[in-house]
């Protein structure tokens, strides 16, 4: 080979094995009577070729097998005779690994290279208003928002898929719009599948006239059995005229119409069961549609409405989870058969968590049966539920975006979810103190350092962040301690009162619970030498603020709930617990949605402040601060 040919070959060794194999054979032949590719010493061409081959796994596998003897001889000789190349290669490897690790830490790979993106990108989020958004919906919405607005500077549409009046409500519709706004998602347009009922009706007529759809009154059980075993319905060969007539009866809601549905004529025995004549229209007269009232007695199914309206609305790229992968050929069939504008598709994995189910039907069952307080219950995997539990919007967005558009399906532990949230709240959450109300221990302090009366000092709310502000801390001759702490004390032991100083235990009355204690202050003592650091509250100078401290657990006991599992068999009987507490006066100033850290107890979100109670709502207990514990990633959810 001539010099320019060698340069061309050396520059072509970074592809896959199929593309580089001819070049490898040419090099092997060229090296039959040569030590170097070019000349009689190591030069730029030999260096470039060796480095390219070393960085190519396909080529290295070929070389190590010694299939091309002259090529392998040359490669090994260069490696041994010129160790400086090996050191450079190792440095490059280290840099590459560091780059990969940094990318992994930063989050997922979004380099999808969407088809025809140069022609413009319009994505859409398509939830059904039959419940509140859960974290699985959040992933779909955020990915559609990312690719529509951020990655390609295009558009992202919100379309509410309201085709089932039996399940859908205005309440759910409004909640979806509000939750998206809460997550910082601003769709360019808001539409409804019901906006296109007339258009979908016309498209179904078109399919029937093409003899690509038929009316079927087969009972549900028989239809399911026929589809499962690949047998045609007896109604499959109805004439076009008969199908059109029955479709009109469905529209009128007559007895004959109600007995029928419309099925697309795709296939009877396709290995992909989604292609076996799916139902595309069915009657539903149970209740009025929340937007169209009684205008329609029949409604399109998702599998039909989705591709037809996507194409009609101008969606260019439909992103949806891998649970719909089997339906992709069906989606394409409707586009092709009706001659509609093409829409590109991308599947991504659902966001799955252990001991969690995201079926809206099952979640609705918990709400309707009173097993939870509502769709925003802090035990629910809804957007409102995890927010009420204490998840910040910033952490929620960041966590889901980092999962990326991968198709790999994994069941995640809640640990990483809540650990991401802790990074957001730890630097800014004010610190406060709470003691359990049950069996509070009153402590008399003695010693020369004991204040003669109540002393109030300004202290920072956060030990490392002065911008959080200050709070008033009360010091007095009498304080309260937790019973659990007092039980661990030994006579004469030195303990630390957090935020004040050390003290010696001078008297512990016999009996349980311990009613009171005597401590002698030793503020010059070294807190590093004490084993016990305890929280306390002044017993004088202010009224203790009443509070409820709530802890929550998983709703189910099984890591993964299968579709055939009976929900009641796996419901956790004990998912919430509450303890009454008293807190420092700063807690009484908190309002709903504030997030704090109670010393030695963890982070909490304020569900109700003292001023958030309506008249008569507080009951016999009176107004109190309701605090929900926020997981931090150590104990999961």
Secondary structure by P-SEA (a helix, b strand, c coil): ccaaaaaaaaaacccccccaaaaaaaaaaaaccccccccccccaaaaaaaaaaaacaaaaaaaaacccaaaaaaaaaaaaacaaaaaaaaaaaaaaaaaaaaaaaacccccccccccccbbbbbbbbbccccccaaaaaaaaaaaaaacccccbbbbbbccccccccccaaaaaaaaaaaaaacccccbbbbccccaaaaaaaaaaaaaaccbbbbcccaaaaaaaaaaccccccccccaaaaaaaaaaaaaccaaaaabbbbbccccccccccccccccbbbbcccccccccccccccccccaaaaaaaaaacccbbbbccccccaaaaaaaaaaaacccbbbbbbbbccccccccccaaaaaaaaaacccccccccccccaaaaaaacccaaaaaaaaaaaccccccccccaaaaaaaaaaaccccccccccccccbbbbbbbbcccccccbbbbbbbccccccccbbbbbbbcccccccaaaaaaccccbbbbcccbbbbbbcccccccccccbbbbbccccccccccbbbbbbbcccccbbbbbbbbbcccccccccccccccccccccccbbbbbbccccccccccccbbbbcccccccccccccccccccccccccbbbbbbbbbcccccc
